[in-house]
Amino acid sequence: MGYLRWSAGWLTIVAAAVACAQTQPQYAGPSILTRGRIPRSGSGEELIRLRPYASLAGVYDTGLTGIFTDEAGQIPRHDSYGVLASFGALGYHSWRRTVLGLSYDGQARHYTRRSYYDGLDQSLALNLAHQATRRLQLEFNESVASRRGGFLGLTGPSFYSREFEDLSQDVLFDTRVHVLASVARMTYQSSPRLSLGMGGAGLAFEPRSRALARARGVLATGDLAYRLTRFQTVGAAYNFAHYWFPGAFGEAFVHGALVEWANQLTRSWTLAIGAGGYRVEATRLRQVQIDPVIAAIIGQRTGIEVFHRVTYIPGGEAQLSYRFRRGGFSASYRRGVSAGNGLYLTSARESADVSIGYTGTRKLHLSANAGYSRLSSLAQTLGRYRSYHAGAGMTYRLAGPLSLFARVDGRKYNLRGTGFGRIYYRSTVGLTFSPGDIPLSLW
């Protein structure tokens, strides 16, 4: 009887393990970069619990730049003190098969001397990952914002899609801009080692000022990943994009291919690399000089012609990340093609970022980041755009849900060959109200 009871118990355990294996997705090794990843909390173990917050802070901005000229015909640069009131929610909520991520941030801003830059900014990132079946996973991301410049130091940056980042990080002026990136993806695990993915996205960049170009885009991607070992994954991806610019004649068709490799170096370190290239076919209108003989007849010295160009550029990306018990570190690099920033249209975009977050105690959280981006137009005769940025912040829990926070951000950018450039700083100090056991990091 004892043997039979032991056998029945063992069979029950085995049956439960088999049932669990049938309902849980197969381990696919470290993810290739084109598939992204769900952001983790500072501990690297649990998803950040969804939490509301509200804050009130004093702010000092330098290098505010409107899209107009002053009496001397120069683009102005303004400095001002102000008050910044923020409210929103940040974090994740999970169910048995579904994980929902949310970052919503509303900011009401008032300056003491420069009321032109006053206003209400709003941004929202919504992530949804659903395990539809044992083999099929669906992912959706909606990233949308209406802001007057000010994308620097955006709340919950890791919740926003890479497509949104390409449109929002290089805005030149402190003017109202609407940005939308809608992304959907599915991944099918055909075997314990092989998985296939496909997805699509729609983009919109809408500046209020008609001095800047509007942009639209549709993207499609397909990839496959093969797990070599438990710690290594190789893959290949194909990308297609179509960009067009309402109100300004021009469009571009982009085809790209990448070969990728990801390696779980240790329990804490992960490295992922991709290399490939892009074919960009761009069309636009451009002004040309008319032959002097023809000009003497028609009375015009310049004319407009359709310009068509095919360009091949290298592409690639890399990411090194480290997770430890109280924080995390990440360094990334990307080179690809974007729809530009309203002044630059279809462009080769290169960017790099480094970030670190550390929760020293249950009361203190520290974070810092730095990076750069560069745009090179593929259909315009413009010099390169370069931008460098860095920031650091601190949140200290005072009592209960009340915390003190302070942050400093800086950005330097210039357009080569034009003499136009800016150095922008923002300093904020204030109080945040958010329930929870540890300080909420907003950056």
Sequence and secondary structure as in RCSB ss.txt:
>XXXX:A:sequence
MGYLRWSAGWLTIVAAAVACAQTQPQYAGPSILTRGRIPRSGSGEELIRLRPYASLAGVYDTGLTGIFTDEAGQI
PRHDSYGVLASFGALGYHSWRRTVLGLSYDGQARHYTRRSYYDGLDQSLALNLAHQATRRLQLEFNESVASRRGG
FLGLTGPSFYSREFEDLSQDVLFDTRVHVLASVARMTYQSSPRLSLGMGGAGLAFEPRSRALARARGVLATGDLA
YRLTRFQTVGAAYNFAHYWFPGAFGEAFVHGALVEWANQLTRSWTLAIGAGGYRVEATRLRQVQIDPVIAAIIGQ
RTGIEVFHRVTYIPGGEAQLSYRFRRGGFSASYRRGVSAGNGLYLTSARESADVSIGYTGTRKLHLSANAGYSRL
SSLAQTLGRYRSYHAGAGMTYRLAGPLSLFARVDGRKYNLRGTGFGRIYYRSTVGLTFSPGDIPLSLW
>XXXX:A:secstr
 HHHHHHHHHHHHHHHHHHHHHHS     S  GGG      TTSSS  B EEEEEEEEEEEEEE  SS  TTS  
  EEEEEEEEEEEEEEEEE SSEEEEEEEEEEEEEESS GGG EEEEEEEEEEEEE SSSEEEEEEEEEEEEES 
 TT SSGGGS HHHHHHHTT  SSSEEEEEEEEEEEEEE SSSEEEEEEEEEEEEEESSTTS  EEEEEEEEEEE
EEEETTEEEEEEEEEEEEE TTS EEEEEEEEEEEEEEE SSSEEEEEEEEEEEEEEEEEEEEE  HHHHHHHS 
SEEEEEEEEEEEEEEEEEEEEEEETTEEEEEEEEEEEE  SSSS SEEEEEEEEEEEEE SSSEEEEEEEEEEEE
EESSS    EEEEEEEEEEEEEEETTEEEEEEEEEEEEEETTTTEEEEEEEEEEEEEE  SSS     
